[in-house]
Amino acid sequence: MNVGESAMAFTSKQRNLFPEGLSSFPSEYTKSSLGATSSTQSYCTAPASSTGSIISASIAIATRKRKPRYRDHGRVSTWIEGMRAASPPRVAILKTATCSGARKVLPDTQYNEWVAKHPSALATFESMMEAAKGKQMVLFLDYDGTLSPIVEDPDQAYMSEAMRAAVKEVAMNIPTAIISGRGRDKVYEFVQLAEIFYAGSHGMDIMGPAEACNGLKADGLKSKDEKGNEVVFFQPATEFLVMIDELKGNSFNFWRGKQILLDGNWQLLAEEVEFVIKQYPKLHVTQGRKVLEVRPTIHWDKGKAVEFLLKAFGLANPHNLLPVYIGDDQTDEDAFSVLNKEHIGYGILVSSAAKATGAAYSLKSPSEVMEFLHCLVRWRSKF
Ligand SMILES: O=P(O)(O)OC[C@H]1O[C@H](O[C@H]2O[C@H](CO)[C@@H](O)[C@H](O)[C@H]2O)[C@H](O)[C@@H](O)[C@@H]1O
């Protein structure tokens, strides 16, 4: 596909994300109160090292001859720095911690200093749960890097059967939602559990099992998922499809698939995104692990999704509530901030390297996340 110098390809599922007539959110989450000027409700993600399956649009930039043109090099450098900061090299994991507290010391002083400030949620599990007694726990899980290991090809980011079983088991005991930057349908395709809530597009596109939605304090649209399960949709930004159409017909030369961009092409990637984004003042760019995301200028992020879901669950009383949020990426920081702001719950960063974070606790890898989920189930079964 080629429109001028570039064009954009969207997945065929894009439209399905936002069926007509959806969206009935609590009034404080309506468009006007979101501070939206205009936007898409999907984000376009340009992976730096590989192409990817995205929320509703997967983008990789084609290598091609380019005409010289004006660029904001300041913005480009800022984005690349942001991506690098969000993509720290991995530290070898010598031993997995357990909830009994056993843990082998890593020979990485910087990491050790960091983990002293953000203790392992496994090593400190017992004391964390002391504070949870008598409270309603709600579990929020990121997908990539949390439930599935980070891999080069975003379409291959499968979760293991063991992890699926762990999530299923925990969801039977604790209300559970996956909040992802990916499209909801893609996350559902990976996870394949009907028992949980899915919040795709950083939470702008939420689907939950109808059964679990009966007592919800938010109205959604009842429907069925691909497997025929009764579900309810909550989608706050259906009206922003217009911009997606505009982008589709306009600017990039993207294709979805296996076009691999090597790390050395981050500069090219950022330059291309910058060239397009300046034509869309209502979109902005954020950086993640080897990824640039083109997002609508709408006050909505994973933190907003957490706030929405807590309200929807009728769990707004912080005294009775213990949200636990586990995530690995920059975008998860918005959710950690909400917990910190409300002084509730536990933010847990998944990282094997020292990293600036608002999360109080840490886990080193998806394997440790799975162990933590097992610990939660064992702990919950005592009550
Ligand atoms: O919010 P998440 O569920 O963590 O999704 C964030 C992004 O995840 C995907 O990209 C990341 O994982 C890929 C697969 O391991 C990896 O190749 C890429 O470098 C990571 O940035 C996904 O492709 C993005 O659309 C999500 O925004």
The ligand as a Gaussian input file, in Angstrom:
#p B3LYP/6-31G(d) Opt

LIG

0 1
 O        0.355000      -3.244000      27.783000
 P        1.032000      -4.495000      27.332000
 O        0.148000      -5.692000      27.358000
 O        2.340000      -4.719000      28.067000
 O        1.404000      -4.235000      25.820000
 C        2.438000      -3.298000      25.522000
 C        2.926000      -3.527000      24.113000
 O        3.209000      -4.911000      24.022000
 C        3.651000      -5.373000      22.758000
 O        4.971000      -4.920000      22.570000
 C        5.872000      -5.388000      23.517000
 O        5.919000      -6.831000      23.511000
 C        6.352000      -7.392000      22.256000
 C        6.248000      -8.924000      22.363000
 O        6.978000      -9.427000      23.425000
 C        7.788000      -6.910000      21.962000
 O        8.218000      -7.420000      20.710000
 C        7.819000      -5.371000      21.935000
 O        9.190000      -4.932000      21.865000
 C        7.239000      -4.809000      23.254000
 O        7.133000      -3.384000      23.178000
 C        2.731000      -4.948000      21.662000
 O        3.311000      -5.251000      20.426000
 C        2.400000      -3.474000      21.736000
 O        1.377000      -3.212000      20.799000
 C        1.876000      -3.154000      23.122000
 O        1.583000      -1.782000      23.206000

